[in-house]
Amino acid sequence: MKRSQRLQTIVELHALQEKEALQLMGRCQQQLQEQQKQLEHLKVYRQEYLAKLADRQQLGMNVSQLLEFRAFAEKLDKAIEGQRQAVLMQEREFHRAQAKWEESHQRTKSLEKLSEIAVAEELKLENKREQHEQDARAARSARKDGANNA
């Protein structure tokens, strides 16, 4: 098996690994977007809830209702903070997957270049061999013609 063929097999294996890394990165990005969307929903809900609390306060409310509203608002704040942490963790996961893909992509490109060089070298050697054979045939033919003329 020629060197270029062996390298091509390796390139194909690395291209497959690169594809898998790209798919993982895509899944991580999708999960990140979902986490960010959830965080936005929580923030919007909190704003709406606080606006509702302000309206209710204007209409008047007893202390126990006010304490319940505030307790729930604190739970929302904790949920938002927890979701922020989830977003940060997912961002880190996405960046790891992205770095892995970039590394894999670079490796594949380097191996492809190496394979191209090997093909070019093999072609150059093949051309040299063919030229040598043509020169040898031409020399034999010239000797044969010289012997026939003498």
N, C-alpha and C positions, 0 to 999 in steps of 0.2 A: 504494500500500500504506500502510495506516495505521501510525502510529508504534507502536502496541501490537502490531501484527502483526510488525513488524521486530524489536521487542524480544523478542517471544515466540520468534522464530527464534534470537536470540542466547542467550536463556535455555536453550533446548533444547540448543544446542551446549555451553554451559557445564555443563549437567546431565550430558551425556555425558562431558565431561572429568572431572567430579566422580566419576562412576561408575567410570571407569578408574582414577582416583587411589585410590578406595576398594578396588578389586580389587588394586591394587599393594600397598596397605597390608596387606590380608589375606594376600597371599603373603609379604610380609616378616614378618608376625607368625607365620605358620606356620613359616617358616624359622628364626626366632628360637626358637620352641618346640622345634624339632628339635635345634638347636644346644645349647640348655639341657639337653635330655634326654640328648644325647650326653655332655655334661659330667658330668651326674649318674651316668651309667653308668660313666664312667671313674673317678669318685671312689669309687663302690661297689666296683668291681673292685680299685682300689688298696687299699681297706680289707681286702677279702677276701684279697688277696695278702699284705699285711703280717701278717694273722692267721695265714696259712699259714706265713709265714716264722717267726713266733714259735713256732708248734707244732713246726716242724722243728728250730729251735734247741734246744728243750727235749729233743727226742729225740737231739740231737747231729748235727752235720754237719761236714764238713771245710771248710777255708778256701776252697777253690776254689768249692764250692757256695754258701758264704756270699757270696763276691764276686759270683757270678752273680746271686743273688737281689737283692743290693743294686744291681747294675748295671741289672737290669730295673726295680727300684723307681725308680731315677733316670730311666729312660726313661719310665716311667709319669708321674712328676712333670712331665717336659718335655711329654708329651702333654697332660696336664691344663692346664698353663700355656698351651700352644698353643690348646687348646679354649676356655679363658677369653678369650683374645684374639679368637678367632672369635666368641664370644658378644658381646663388647663391640662388635666391628665390626657385627654383625647388629643389635644394639640401636640403634646410631647410624643404620643404614640404615632401621630401622623408624621411628625418631623423625623422620627426614627425610620418609619417606613419609606419616607421620601429619600432619606440619606442612603438607605439600603438599595433602593431602586437606582439612584444616581450612580452609586458605586458599581452596581451590576451593569448598568448601561455603559459606563466607561470601560469596564472590563470587556464587555462584548465588542465594543467598537475597536478596542486595542487588538483583540484577537482577530477580528475581521481584517484589520490592516495587516497583521502578521500573515494571515492566510493569503491575502492579495499579493504580498511580497513573495511568499513561497510559490504561488502560481506563476508569477512573473519570472522568478529564478528558474523554475522547471521549464517554462516556455523558452527561455534564453538558452538553457542547456540543450533542449530538444532541437532548437534552430541551429545551434553550433554543431551538434551531432549530424544533422541532415546536411549541413554545408560541408562537413568533413567527408561524408559519404559521397556527395556529389563531386567533390574535388578528387577523391580517390577514383571514382568511375571515370572522370574526365582524364585523369592521368593514365589509367589503364587503356582507355580508348586511344589516347594520343600515342602510347607506346605500341599498341597493336597496329595503328595506321603507319607509324614509322617503320615497323618491321615489315609490313606488307609492301611499302614503297621501295625498300632497299634491295 
